[in-house]
Amino acid sequence: MTARHLSAALSLAAAVPLAAATAAAALRTSHPKLYADRHRIEITARPRPGCPRCHGEGGWWTGGAFPEMEACGCWSDRRELRIRLLPIPA
């Protein structure tokens, strides 16, 4: 094994626990939706079931001639996390 291969292997070995720790921290702090396959891990926000403003619905309808859904801040202001694992085949 050359020095370049050894360096790449060590950096990959260090990246996997970091990705797992980041995902675990995101899961503990919110009510996320988790999706994982061999190409990516996605963690997206969901509405909080006990939210006093939207009551777990995620938002409310605004009135008028063309009603629209207004998103509640309990989920819409949070970031989503996407970690690429393997490249998607062409």
C-alpha positions in Angstrom: 0.0 0.0 0.0 1.4 3.3 -1.0 1.4 6.4 1.1 -1.3 7.9 -1.0 -3.6 4.9 -0.6 -2.9 4.8 3.1 -3.7 8.5 3.5 -7.0 8.0 1.6 -8.0 5.0 3.7 -7.3 6.9 6.9 -9.3 9.9 5.8 -12.2 7.7 4.9 -12.0 5.9 8.2 -12.2 9.3 10.0 -15.1 10.6 7.9 -17.5 7.7 8.7 -17.6 8.3 12.5 -17.9 12.0 12.0 -21.0 11.5 9.7 -22.5 9.1 12.3 -21.9 11.6 15.1 -23.5 14.5 13.0 -26.5 12.4 12.2 -27.0 11.3 15.9 -26.8 15.0 17.0 -29.4 16.0 14.5 -31.7 13.2 15.5 -31.5 14.2 19.2 -32.3 17.8 18.7 -35.5 17.7 16.6 -38.3 15.5 15.2 -36.6 14.5 11.9 -37.5 12.2 9.1 -34.6 9.9 8.3 -33.9 8.4 4.9 -30.9 6.2 4.3 -29.7 4.1 1.4 -26.3 3.2 0.1 -25.9 6.5 -1.8 -27.0 9.0 0.9 -28.3 9.8 4.3 -31.0 12.5 4.5 -32.4 14.0 7.6 -35.3 16.4 7.1 -37.5 18.4 9.5 -41.0 17.4 10.4 -43.7 19.4 12.2 -43.6 19.0 16.0 -46.7 17.1 17.2 -47.0 19.4 20.2 -46.6 22.8 18.5 -49.1 25.3 19.9 -49.4 27.2 16.6 -50.0 24.5 14.0 -50.9 21.6 16.3 -48.7 19.2 14.4 -50.2 20.0 11.0 -47.2 21.9 9.7 -48.9 25.1 8.9 -52.3 26.7 8.2 -54.3 28.0 5.2 -54.4 31.7 4.6 -57.7 33.2 3.4 -58.5 35.1 0.3 -59.4 34.4 -3.3 -56.4 32.1 -3.7 -55.7 30.4 -0.4 -52.1 29.2 0.2 -50.5 27.1 2.9 -48.3 29.1 5.3 -45.6 26.9 6.8 -45.1 27.0 10.6 -41.7 27.9 12.0 -41.6 24.7 14.1 -40.2 22.8 11.0 -39.8 25.2 8.1 -36.9 27.2 9.7 -34.8 24.2 10.4 -32.1 22.9 8.0 -31.9 19.6 6.4 -28.8 17.4 6.3 -27.8 15.4 3.3 -24.6 13.2 3.5 -23.4 11.6 0.3 -21.9 8.1 0.8 -21.4 6.5 -2.7 -21.7 8.2 -6.1 -24.9 7.5 -7.9 -24.2 5.3 -11.0 -24.7 7.0 -14.3 
